[in-house]
Amino acid sequence: MENLRAVYVNTFAEGSRSSEPIHLTPDELKMAARGWKRAKTIIHVHMLGLQHMKMNGETRAFLFGDIGPAKVILPVEPEYSNLTEDTDPLTLTERWICGMVEDFDLQDEGDSTILINRKRGLERLQELNAERVSKPGNRATGVIVDIRQGAYVMNVGGYIALLPKSWYDWDDSKRNQGFIGEEFPVQIQPTRVQDRIVVSRCHLMENPNVPSSLRFDRGTILRAKVASIRGGLLRAEIYPGFYVSVDPVLLREIPKPGDRITVRILGQHKSGYYGMMVDHQPRERLGTR
């Protein structure tokens, strides 16, 4: 069973537990807290609930977590929590969140507290991962933070990213098996929408419909022979038994079975690679019958 009183230190994504869990004694916490604050370390702690506490003579609302020798507290104000004014702070409970240590009060016996700032933690994660999440093809770590009808909302390097459910697994029967808090490697995918990050889990998995010895990046040019056109989809054979799908909607002229075509790879789906035709050589031009 996962120990919710542990602390994780890493810069992969908010809520990432890819690093080793840290279990601290009171003496170790005194050294760690000072080091975390000085080095602007990103820590990940599990939030348990919400309570009101008096600080500097003022009663305020705090989210809190328990790391053993100390209570970790996070003020719910936007400048600390990074939540909007109309967002329920309880959405950050029962999950791991990141933060940077702002202050601490460490006692020899009980009542020790560590104040963290989630907003600063997310900003630091984004700063460190900006280049990684901006380039299609790069790998990163993602954590599911919400589930929508057609996609998983993920935190990837401090950024919000969308993982289409069709890219969760090549097996469609597993596309709805993701859960909040699940963590796994993802690959950054191209997108035409500015400032949107789209990722895939299955593109880092072996596609059962693609020979394991072949891996084609987006933009790869291949020669193929038209094998069939049915159901509005063209299938071209790269070599016996290995096919690529081509959408005829993109074609200026519809080729016939046996024609040679040049295909630019655009990506993968559950049936294998798909692409667009960039050249067409009818059988007659090839001198075949």
C-alpha positions as CSV (number, residue, x, y, z in Angstrom):
1,M,0.0,0.0,0.0
2,E,1.3,3.4,-0.9
3,N,2.6,5.5,2.0
4,L,0.8,8.8,1.9
5,R,3.2,10.3,4.5
6,A,6.2,10.1,2.2
7,V,7.7,13.0,0.2
8,Y,8.9,12.8,-3.4
9,V,11.5,15.1,-4.9
10,N,11.6,15.4,-8.7
11,T,10.9,17.8,-11.6
12,F,9.0,15.4,-13.9
13,A,5.4,16.5,-13.3
14,E,3.1,17.5,-10.5
15,G,2.3,14.5,-8.5
16,S,5.1,12.4,-9.9
17,R,6.2,9.5,-7.8
18,S,8.9,8.3,-10.2
19,S,11.6,9.2,-7.7
20,E,12.3,7.2,-4.5
21,P,9.9,8.1,-1.6
22,I,11.6,10.0,1.2
23,H,10.6,9.0,4.8
24,L,11.9,11.6,7.3
25,T,12.7,11.5,11.0
26,P,12.3,14.8,12.9
27,D,16.0,15.4,12.8
28,E,16.2,14.6,9.1
29,L,13.3,17.0,8.4
30,K,15.2,19.9,10.0
31,M,18.0,19.5,7.6
32,A,15.8,18.7,4.6
33,A,13.4,21.7,5.1
34,R,16.3,24.2,5.2
35,G,17.9,22.6,2.1
36,W,14.6,22.5,0.2
37,K,13.9,26.2,0.8
38,R,17.4,27.3,0.0
39,A,17.7,25.2,-3.2
40,K,14.1,26.0,-4.4
41,T,13.4,22.2,-4.5
42,I,10.2,20.8,-5.9
43,I,8.6,18.5,-3.4
44,H,5.4,16.4,-3.9
45,V,3.1,15.7,-1.0
46,H,-0.3,14.1,-0.6
47,M,-3.1,16.6,0.4
48,L,-5.5,15.1,2.9
49,G,-8.1,17.9,3.6
50,L,-8.9,21.5,4.4
51,Q,-8.8,23.3,7.7
52,H,-8.8,26.8,9.2
53,M,-5.7,27.9,11.1
54,K,-4.6,31.1,12.7
55,M,-1.5,32.6,11.2
56,N,0.0,36.0,12.1
57,G,-3.2,36.7,14.1
58,E,-5.5,36.0,11.1
59,T,-7.6,32.9,10.6
60,R,-7.1,31.4,7.1
61,A,-8.0,28.3,5.1
62,F,-5.3,25.8,4.4
63,L,-5.0,22.5,2.6
64,F,-2.9,20.1,4.6
65,G,-0.9,16.9,4.3
66,D,1.0,14.8,6.8
67,I,4.6,13.8,6.1
68,G,5.2,12.2,9.5
69,P,7.3,14.6,11.6
70,A,5.4,17.6,10.2
71,K,2.2,18.9,8.8
72,V,2.5,20.5,5.3
73,I,0.2,23.4,4.8
74,L,-0.9,25.2,1.6
75,P,-2.9,28.4,1.7
76,V,-5.9,28.3,-0.6
77,E,-5.4,31.8,-2.0
78,P,-4.6,31.8,-5.7
79,E,-1.1,33.2,-5.2
80,Y,-0.3,30.1,-3.2
81,S,-2.6,27.4,-4.6
82,N,-2.7,28.5,-8.2
83,L,-6.5,27.9,-8.1
84,T,-9.0,30.4,-9.6
85,E,-11.3,32.2,-7.2
86,D,-14.3,30.0,-8.1
87,T,-12.5,26.7,-7.9
88,D,-13.2,24.4,-4.9
89,P,-9.9,23.9,-3.0
90,L,-11.0,20.4,-2.2
91,T,-10.2,19.5,-5.8
92,L,-6.5,19.3,-4.6
93,T,-7.3,16.8,-1.9
94,E,-6.7,13.1,-2.2
95,R,-4.0,13.7,-4.7
96,W,-0.3,14.5,-4.8
97,I,0.6,18.1,-5.5
98,C,3.9,19.9,-5.9
99,G,5.2,22.9,-4.1
100,M,8.2,24.9,-3.1
101,V,9.0,25.5,0.6
102,E,8.2,29.1,1.6
103,D,8.6,28.8,5.4
104,F,8.7,26.3,8.2
105,D,8.2,26.0,12.0
106,L,10.0,22.9,13.2
107,Q,9.5,21.9,16.9
108,D,11.4,19.3,18.8
109,E,8.2,17.6,19.8
110,G,5.1,17.8,17.6
111,D,3.3,20.7,16.0
112,S,5.9,21.2,13.2
113,T,4.6,22.8,10.0
114,I,6.0,23.4,6.6
115,L,4.4,26.1,4.4
116,I,4.5,25.4,0.6
117,N,3.6,27.4,-2.5
118,R,2.1,25.4,-5.3
119,K,2.0,28.3,-7.7
120,R,5.8,28.8,-7.5
121,G,6.3,25.0,-7.7
122,L,4.3,24.8,-11.0
123,E,6.1,27.8,-12.4
124,R,9.5,26.2,-11.6
125,L,8.4,22.9,-13.2
126,Q,7.4,24.8,-16.4
127,E,10.6,26.7,-16.5
128,L,12.6,23.4,-16.3
129,N,10.5,21.5,-18.8
130,A,9.6,24.2,-21.3
131,E,11.9,22.9,-24.1
132,R,10.9,19.2,-23.4
133,V,7.2,19.7,-23.9
134,S,7.5,22.1,-26.9
135,K,9.0,19.7,-29.4
136,P,7.0,16.8,-30.9
137,G,8.6,13.5,-30.5
138,N,10.1,14.3,-27.1
139,R,9.5,12.0,-24.1
140,A,8.2,13.2,-20.8
141,T,6.4,12.0,-17.7
142,G,2.7,12.6,-17.3
143,V,0.2,12.3,-14.4
144,I,-3.6,12.1,-15.0
145,V,-5.3,14.9,-13.1
146,D,-8.8,14.8,-14.7
147,I,-10.9,12.7,-17.0
148,R,-13.1,14.1,-19.8
149,Q,-15.4,12.3,-22.3
150,G,-12.8,11.9,-25.0
151,A,-9.5,12.7,-23.3
152,Y,-7.4,12.5,-20.2
153,V,-6.2,15.8,-18.7
154,M,-2.6,15.4,-17.6
155,N,0.1,17.3,-15.9
156,V,3.3,17.0,-18.0
157,G,6.3,18.9,-16.6
158,G,4.1,21.4,-14.8
159,Y,2.0,22.0,-18.0
160,I,-1.6,20.9,-18.7
161,A,-1.7,18.5,-21.6
162,L,-4.4,16.4,-23.3
163,L,-4.1,12.7,-23.9
164,P,-6.8,11.5,-26.4
165,K,-8.3,8.3,-25.0
166,S,-7.6,6.7,-28.4
167,W,-3.9,7.2,-27.6
168,Y,-4.0,5.7,-24.2
169,D,-3.5,2.2,-25.6
170,W,-3.5,0.5,-29.0
171,D,-6.2,-1.8,-27.7
172,D,-9.5,0.1,-27.8
173,S,-10.9,-2.0,-24.9
174,K,-8.4,-0.4,-22.6
175,R,-8.9,3.3,-23.6
176,N,-11.2,4.0,-20.5
177,Q,-8.9,2.3,-17.9
178,G,-6.9,5.4,-17.0
179,F,-7.4,6.8,-13.5
180,I,-6.7,10.1,-11.7
181,G,-3.2,9.9,-10.3
182,E,-1.9,7.3,-12.8
183,E,1.6,8.1,-14.0
184,F,3.4,7.0,-17.1
185,P,5.8,8.1,-19.9
186,V,4.2,10.1,-22.8
187,Q,5.4,11.4,-26.1
188,I,4.7,14.9,-27.2
189,Q,2.5,15.0,-30.4
190,P,2.1,17.6,-33.1
191,T,-0.9,19.9,-32.8
192,R,-2.3,22.7,-34.9
193,V,-3.8,24.5,-31.8
194,Q,-1.5,27.1,-30.4
195,D,-0.5,26.8,-26.8
196,R,-2.1,23.3,-26.6
197,I,0.0,20.3,-25.6
198,V,-1.1,16.9,-26.9
199,V,0.6,13.7,-25.7
200,S,0.3,10.0,-26.4
201,R,0.9,7.0,-24.2
202,C,0.6,4.3,-26.9
203,H,3.2,5.8,-29.2
204,L,5.8,4.7,-26.7
205,M,4.3,1.2,-26.7
206,E,4.8,-1.5,-29.2
207,N,2.0,-1.4,-31.8
208,P,0.9,-5.0,-32.4
209,N,0.0,-4.1,-36.0
210,V,3.5,-2.8,-36.8
211,P,6.6,-5.0,-37.2
212,S,8.8,-4.5,-34.2
213,S,11.8,-3.9,-36.4
214,L,10.3,-0.9,-38.1
215,R,9.9,2.5,-36.6
216,F,9.0,5.5,-38.8
217,D,9.0,9.1,-37.6
218,R,6.5,11.6,-38.7
219,G,7.6,12.9,-42.2
220,T,9.2,9.7,-43.3
221,I,8.8,9.1,-47.1
222,L,8.0,5.6,-48.2
223,R,7.3,3.9,-51.6
224,A,4.3,1.6,-51.6
225,K,1.9,-0.2,-53.9
226,V,-1.9,0.4,-53.7
227,A,-3.4,-2.8,-52.3
228,S,-7.0,-2.0,-51.9
229,I,-9.6,0.8,-51.6
230,R,-12.7,0.0,-49.6
231,G,-14.9,1.7,-47.1
232,G,-13.4,5.1,-48.0
233,L,-9.9,4.0,-47.0
234,L,-6.9,3.2,-49.2
235,R,-4.3,0.6,-48.0
236,A,-0.9,0.6,-49.6
237,E,1.6,-2.2,-49.2
238,I,5.2,-1.3,-48.2
239,Y,6.3,-4.9,-48.5
240,P,4.3,-8.1,-48.3
241,G,2.2,-8.1,-45.3
242,F,3.0,-4.6,-44.1
243,Y,0.5,-1.8,-44.9
244,V,0.0,1.9,-44.5
245,S,-3.4,3.7,-44.6
246,V,-3.9,6.7,-46.8
247,D,-7.0,8.9,-46.7
248,P,-8.3,9.3,-50.3
249,V,-9.8,12.7,-49.3
250,L,-6.3,14.2,-49.5
251,L,-5.7,12.8,-53.0
252,R,-5.9,14.9,-56.2
253,E,-6.7,11.7,-58.1
254,I,-7.8,8.3,-56.9
255,P,-5.2,5.6,-57.7
256,K,-6.1,2.1,-58.6
257,P,-4.9,-1.2,-57.0
258,G,-1.4,-2.0,-58.3
259,D,-0.4,1.7,-58.8
260,R,2.8,2.8,-57.1
261,I,2.5,5.8,-54.7
262,T,4.8,7.8,-52.5
263,V,3.5,8.3,-49.0
264,R,4.5,10.7,-46.3
265,I,4.0,9.2,-42.8
266,L,1.8,11.3,-40.5
267,G,1.6,9.0,-37.5
268,Q,0.2,5.8,-36.1
269,H,-3.2,4.6,-35.1
270,K,-4.5,1.3,-33.8
271,S,-4.2,-0.3,-37.3
272,G,-0.6,0.8,-37.9
273,Y,0.9,3.8,-39.8
274,Y,-1.2,6.3,-41.7
275,G,-0.1,9.0,-44.1
276,M,-0.8,11.2,-47.2
277,M,0.1,10.5,-50.8
278,V,2.8,12.9,-52.3
279,D,3.2,11.2,-55.7
280,H,1.3,8.7,-57.9
281,Q,2.5,6.5,-60.7
282,P,-0.3,4.7,-62.5
283,R,0.3,1.2,-63.6
284,E,0.2,2.3,-67.3
285,R,3.1,4.7,-66.7
286,L,5.1,1.8,-65.1
287,G,4.5,-0.3,-68.2
288,T,2.5,-2.9,-66.2
289,R,-0.8,-4.5,-67.0
